[in-house]
Amino acid sequence: MIEYEAVEDRVYEELASYQLPENANELDHDVDYVWNGIWRTIKLKYPSSKYNVYENLDGWNYHHDGISGWVKTSITIRCQTLVDYTPIVDEDNQAIRVTNIKSTDVDRAIKRSLVRASQQHGLWQDLVV
């Protein structure tokens, strides 16, 4: 178990050493660009890394409680899987009623969630998503 913890610590330290691009926080509206940069960084350093978007029992790529919705994602780097839950929100960061959720809202929430999961691994923690 000690070796496994040492690997986790090294991954975190290595990813935390990557500098956040100067304009990254200005790009929140372009979550595609931010996510692509993060995933590229992870895959170049750890090629066997993978991410997952969890489906609900009906096979949808988001979950809901009848009122609002959220997505569940994870990123696995060197055998360590970290999970994130992110609400589906509008441009004002307010929860969207489940009856008004569009596929573009879900797509944006998934990418925000994946960015947050990568931050748990240590990458670009100063980025606000």
C-alpha positions as CSV (number, residue, x, y, z in Angstrom):
1,M,0.0,0.0,0.0
2,I,2.9,2.4,0.6
3,E,4.0,2.1,-3.0
4,Y,0.5,3.0,-4.2
5,E,0.3,6.1,-2.0
6,A,3.7,7.2,-3.2
7,V,2.5,6.9,-6.8
8,E,-0.6,9.0,-6.0
9,D,1.5,11.7,-4.3
10,R,3.9,11.8,-7.3
11,V,1.0,12.2,-9.8
12,Y,-0.5,15.0,-7.7
13,E,2.9,16.8,-7.4
14,E,3.7,16.4,-11.1
15,L,0.3,17.7,-12.2
16,A,0.4,20.5,-9.6
17,S,3.6,21.8,-11.1
18,Y,2.0,22.6,-14.5
19,Q,1.3,26.3,-14.7
20,L,-2.1,27.6,-15.5
21,P,-2.1,29.5,-18.8
22,E,-2.4,33.3,-18.2
23,N,-5.8,33.6,-20.0
24,A,-7.4,30.4,-18.7
25,N,-9.8,32.0,-16.2
26,E,-11.0,34.3,-19.0
27,L,-12.0,31.3,-21.0
28,D,-14.7,29.9,-18.7
29,H,-17.2,30.5,-21.4
30,D,-15.1,28.3,-23.7
31,V,-15.1,25.2,-21.5
32,D,-14.3,23.1,-24.7
33,Y,-11.0,24.8,-25.1
34,V,-10.1,24.5,-21.4
35,W,-11.1,20.8,-21.3
36,N,-9.1,20.0,-24.4
37,G,-6.0,21.6,-23.0
38,I,-6.3,19.8,-19.7
39,W,-7.0,16.4,-21.4
40,R,-4.0,16.9,-23.7
41,T,-1.8,17.7,-20.8
42,I,-2.9,14.6,-18.9
43,K,-2.6,12.2,-21.9
44,L,0.8,13.5,-22.8
45,K,2.1,12.8,-19.3
46,Y,0.0,9.7,-18.5
47,P,-1.1,8.0,-21.8
48,S,-3.1,5.3,-20.1
49,S,-5.4,7.8,-18.4
50,K,-9.1,7.6,-19.0
51,Y,-12.2,9.4,-18.1
52,N,-15.8,8.3,-17.6
53,V,-19.2,9.9,-17.8
54,Y,-21.7,7.9,-15.7
55,E,-25.1,7.3,-17.1
56,N,-28.3,7.0,-15.0
57,L,-30.5,3.8,-15.0
58,D,-32.3,5.0,-18.2
59,G,-29.0,5.4,-20.1
60,W,-28.9,9.2,-20.0
61,N,-25.6,11.0,-19.4
62,Y,-27.0,13.0,-16.6
63,H,-28.9,12.4,-13.3
64,H,-31.9,14.2,-11.8
65,D,-34.2,14.3,-8.8
66,G,-37.2,15.6,-10.7
67,I,-36.3,19.2,-9.9
68,S,-32.7,19.8,-11.2
69,G,-29.9,17.8,-12.7
70,W,-26.3,17.0,-12.4
71,V,-23.5,15.0,-14.1
72,K,-21.1,12.5,-12.6
73,T,-17.7,12.0,-14.1
74,S,-14.4,10.5,-13.2
75,I,-10.8,10.6,-14.3
76,T,-8.4,7.7,-13.7
77,I,-4.7,8.4,-13.7
78,R,-2.3,5.5,-12.8
79,C,-4.9,3.4,-11.1
80,Q,-6.4,6.3,-9.0
81,T,-9.9,7.2,-9.9
82,L,-11.4,10.5,-8.7
83,V,-15.1,11.3,-9.1
84,D,-16.8,14.6,-9.5
85,Y,-20.5,15.6,-9.3
86,T,-21.4,18.9,-11.1
87,P,-24.8,20.5,-11.2
88,I,-26.3,21.5,-14.6
89,V,-26.4,25.3,-14.5
90,D,-27.2,28.2,-16.8
91,E,-24.9,31.1,-17.7
92,D,-25.7,32.8,-14.3
93,N,-24.7,29.6,-12.4
94,Q,-28.3,28.9,-11.4
95,A,-29.6,25.3,-11.5
96,I,-31.7,24.5,-14.5
97,R,-35.1,22.9,-13.9
98,V,-35.0,19.3,-15.2
99,T,-37.8,20.1,-17.7
100,N,-35.6,22.8,-19.3
101,I,-32.3,20.9,-19.6
102,K,-30.9,20.8,-23.1
103,S,-28.2,18.6,-24.5
104,T,-25.9,21.6,-24.7
105,D,-26.4,22.3,-21.0
106,V,-25.4,18.7,-20.2
107,D,-22.4,18.8,-22.5
108,R,-21.1,21.9,-20.8
109,A,-21.7,20.4,-17.3
110,I,-19.8,17.2,-18.3
111,K,-16.8,19.2,-19.4
112,R,-16.9,21.4,-16.3
113,S,-17.1,18.2,-14.2
114,L,-14.1,16.7,-16.0
115,V,-12.1,19.8,-15.4
116,R,-13.0,19.7,-11.7
117,A,-12.0,16.0,-11.6
118,S,-8.6,16.8,-13.1
119,Q,-8.2,19.5,-10.5
120,Q,-8.6,16.8,-7.8
121,H,-5.5,15.1,-9.4
122,G,-3.6,18.4,-9.0
123,L,-3.8,20.0,-12.4
124,W,-4.6,23.7,-12.8
125,Q,-6.2,24.1,-9.4
126,D,-6.4,27.9,-9.7
127,L,-8.8,27.6,-12.6
128,V,-12.3,28.7,-11.7
129,V,-15.0,26.5,-13.4
